[in-house]
Structure formats: structure tokens, C-alpha cells
Amino acid sequence: MKKFNLVSLILLAGILFIVGCSSAAPNEYTSAAKPVTVSVGEQFIIKLAGNATTGFQWSSEFDAAYLKQVKSEYVQDQSKPGMVGVGGNQVFTFQALKAGSTEVKCTYERSFEKGKDAKYETFKVTIK
């Protein structure tokens, strides 16, 4: 009986290991130069450098028929305590909803100066 329990435990551990390894983190895209290719239901990340202390912020526009924005957060770079003006990254997490082609248009601008000195990135997304 002890031998059976040990074999069962090893088998269960192996299965859990395989399942855990198959749950990969979402692919990350930092430049619109690289097209995004995902499967329906899969998540991906668009990560863009910025500096919220300047008043500039990244925003995204996308077709909700193809994509769902799961999360949007600004992550400040690590710095020494007391430092000001530290940059970081805007991290958008999306989930593909249905097959097709679409775009995610990202705009970096100040909310109080729409269009002035704005920067744009358009990510082409193919969903299989």
C-alpha cells in the first residue's frame, strides 16, 4: 500500500509540474514595429516607457469586439528613496476575444494639452 501511495504521489507531482509549466506568462510588446499574433482567449501585454511626473500619460484605443482590456497600470522604475522625476512604464494587458485583425492605438500626451507634442504607437494585432 505504501508503494502505491508513493507512485501516486510522484505521478500527481509530475502532472502538476506539466500543467504549471504550460501556463506561460503573456507575451510582452514594447514596440509597434513587431506585430502581435495571439490566439482567441490568449492575453498579451503592451508595455510603453513614460514618465507620469511630466504630466504625460499613455492611453489606448481598441475595438472592443476583438479585444478586452484586462488591466492598465503605470509601474514606476525602481529608484532610491526620495528621488523625484523617476520614469516608468505604462502596462496594458489585453485578452483576444475573436479571430480577425485589429489595432491598438496608443497615445502619449498630457490631458490638458491634447495633441500638442503627442506621441503615437499603433500595434497591429492578428488573432487566430
N, C-alpha and C positions, 0 to 999 in steps of 0.2 A: 504494500500500500504506500509506503514512504517513497519507493522508487517511482510509482505512478504520479504522486504529487509533485515530485521534483521535475519529472519530464513535463508535466502540465504547466508548471511554473515557468520553465525555460521556454516552452512553446509560446505561452502568453506574453512573456517579456519580448520575445522576438517579433511577434505580431504588433505589439505596441510600439516597438522601435521603428518598424517599417512604416506604420501609419504616421508616426510623429515626423519621420523624415520626408514623407510625401507632402506635408503641409508647408510648402515653401512660402517665404515672405513675398509680398507683391513686388514686381519689377519696378524700379525707380528710373524716372526720366528727368534729366536736368537740362536738356536742350531740345528744341523743336526740330533740330536737324535729323534726329533719329526718330523714324516713325514708330508709333505704338501699335503693337499687334497683341491682342488678347482674345481669349475665348469667352463665350457667354457665361456670366456668373463670376468671372475672374476679376480681381481687383488689381489696380496699378496706381502708382504714385507719381505725381508731378511735383518736383522739388526745385524751387527757384530762389536764388540768392537775393537778399534785400536787406534793407535797414529801416526798421519801423521808427527809429528815433529821428529820421529825417522827415517824417510825415508821409513818405511814400509807402504804399501797400499794394500787394498783388491781389487781383480779383479774377474770377474765372467765369466764362460764359460757355454753355454747352447745351446740346439737345437732350432734354430730359427723356425723350423717347428711347434713346440709346444708352445714356449714362445716368448714374445716380452718384451724386457727391456724398460719400460716406463721412468724410471728415475734412476740415480745413483748420490748420493751426500754424501759428508763427513760432518757430523754435529758435531762440537766441543762441548764438555761438557761445561756447564756454569762455569765460573771462575771469580775471582776477576780481575779487570783491571791490566794489566802489567804482569800477570802470564805467564810463558813460559812452554813448555813441557806438555801442557794440552791434555789429551786424548779425545776421542770421539767415534763416530760410523759411519761406512760406511752403508748407507741405499740404498738397491737395491729394486726398485719396478718393479714387473713383471706382465704381463697380460697373462692368459691362452688363447691359440688360438684354439686348437682342443683336443678332447678326446684322452687319452692314458697315458702312463707312461714315465717319462723323469727324468733328473737330472740337478741340478745347481751345478757346481763345483766352489768353491770359493778358491782363493789362496791369502795368506797374505805374501808378500815378498817385498824386495827392488828391484826396477827396474835395479839397477846397480849391483846386486848380485843374479841373477836368480837362484832359487833353494836352495841357502845357507840359512839355518835357516828358511826355508819357513814353513808355517802352512797351512793345508788344511781342508776344510769343504765341504762335498758333501751332498746336500739336495735332498732327493728322493721326486718327485712330481707326484701325481696322479691327472689327470684331468678327471672329469666326464662329 
